Amino acid sequence: MVQPIKYYPDTSININAGPIRSFKESYSDMVTDIIDTMKEHNLNALTAIQIGYPYQLMVIKENEEYCAYANPRIITQNRPFDSTEESIYFRNHAITVKRYEELSLIYDDKNGDMKTKKINNKEESATFQRKLDYLFNGTLLDRLNPNQKEQAIVALAGKGIMPDKTEEYCPTFSKKEYFVSVTDKLLFFMFVSLLLPLFGIEKSTLDSWYSYDKFAFPAVILIMIGFFFYAQYEAKQFSQCTSCQVGNNLGVMFKRITVGVVFAVASYFILG
């Protein structure tokens, strides 16, 4: 039976598919659904997860035969190359990623027996690797570096593949990172000040560093409070942003404030 295909930005595809343990009638039905869906959309390859079945199964059309690969794994890979690929998930938007031409792999056949296979063809190996990505919580976007990924998302938005409102998706770099960067530098120099007595530094110099510590500690607290409120403001700008979650931001804030408290107390007893 033909099943609906999941398209970007549907995130329900981003889960780790589970291994297939039983190769009975339900398995055959799932393979049939994948093949029927491939024929309906004129596809050369499709995974179970792309039609809503969370299992490690892909079907690839090889010549005129539809070959099912259950629980596939790549054992070795050689001869990297840049592969420009299209995927039905991205409505055939082309993205260039790194792949390997030569593959050695294992998989289970329709009877659950383990088989081996070697691929030494760029097109076939790229197809296999692309479909394997889907089985392990990955898409073409996950093969890109942060800048390339952001550019691809913007390009997809421009084609109307996702809502043309890129502000709904958090950027790869947030201005709140400036708060964290400044705080980390202040904490670093507080730590350095605690080591100075080991080198026989003059008392006047140590007093200056102690004055720095008395300034840096409250500065760390204020900057982290500012970080939290800016992060909350930023979170309201994006409807989908994992790094904007309150728990993440609280963790960043309390971690650095705790370190600041430890350094301040140590500074009081060592330099004060």
WORA-V790263 format. One record per backbone hydrogen bond with DSSP energy under -0.5 kcal/mol. CO is the residue of the C=O (numbers start at 1). NH is the residue of the N-H. Records with the same first field share a line. If there is no record, write none. Layout:
CO = NH  NH
//
This chain:
7 = 10
10 = 13
11 = 14
13 = 15
15 = 17  137
18 = 56
19 = 21
24 = 27  28
25 = 29
26 = 30
27 = 31
28 = 32
29 = 33
30 = 34
31 = 35
32 = 36
33 = 37
34 = 38
35 = 39
36 = 40
37 = 41
38 = 42  43
39 = 42
44 = 61
46 = 59
47 = 50
48 = 51  53
49 = 52
50 = 6
52 = 54
53 = 55
54 = 18
55 = 57
56 = 71
57 = 48
58 = 69
59 = 46
60 = 62  67
61 = 63
62 = 64  65
65 = 62  67
66 = 68
67 = 60
68 = 70
69 = 58
70 = 108
73 = 75  106
76 = 104
78 = 101  102
79 = 101
81 = 83  99
82 = 84
83 = 85  97
85 = 95
87 = 90  92
88 = 91
89 = 8
90 = 93
95 = 85  97
97 = 83
99 = 81
101 = 103  121
102 = 78
103 = 119
104 = 75  76
105 = 117
106 = 73
107 = 115
108 = 70
109 = 112
113 = 109
115 = 107
117 = 105
119 = 103
121 = 125
122 = 126
123 = 127
124 = 128
125 = 129
126 = 130
127 = 131
128 = 132
129 = 133
130 = 134
131 = 135
132 = 136
133 = 136  138
134 = 137
135 = 17
139 = 142
140 = 143
141 = 144
145 = 149
146 = 150
147 = 151
148 = 152
149 = 153
150 = 154
151 = 155
152 = 156
153 = 157
154 = 158
155 = 159
156 = 161  162
157 = 160
163 = 165
165 = 168
166 = 169
168 = 240
174 = 177
175 = 178  179
176 = 179  180
177 = 181
178 = 182
179 = 183
180 = 184
181 = 185
182 = 186
183 = 187
184 = 188
185 = 189
186 = 190
187 = 191
188 = 192
189 = 193
190 = 194
191 = 194  195
192 = 195  196
193 = 196
195 = 198
196 = 199  201
197 = 200
202 = 206
203 = 207
204 = 208
205 = 209
206 = 210
207 = 211
208 = 212
209 = 213
210 = 214
211 = 215
212 = 216
213 = 217
214 = 218
215 = 219
216 = 220
217 = 221
218 = 222
219 = 223
220 = 224
221 = 225
222 = 226
223 = 227
224 = 228
225 = 229
226 = 230
227 = 231
228 = 232
229 = 233
230 = 234
231 = 235
232 = 236
234 = 237  238
235 = 238
240 = 170
241 = 244
242 = 245
245 = 249
246 = 250
247 = 251
248 = 252
249 = 253
250 = 254
251 = 255
252 = 256
253 = 257
254 = 258
255 = 259
256 = 260
257 = 261
258 = 262
259 = 263
260 = 264
261 = 265
262 = 266
263 = 267
264 = 268
265 = 269
266 = 270
267 = 271  272
//
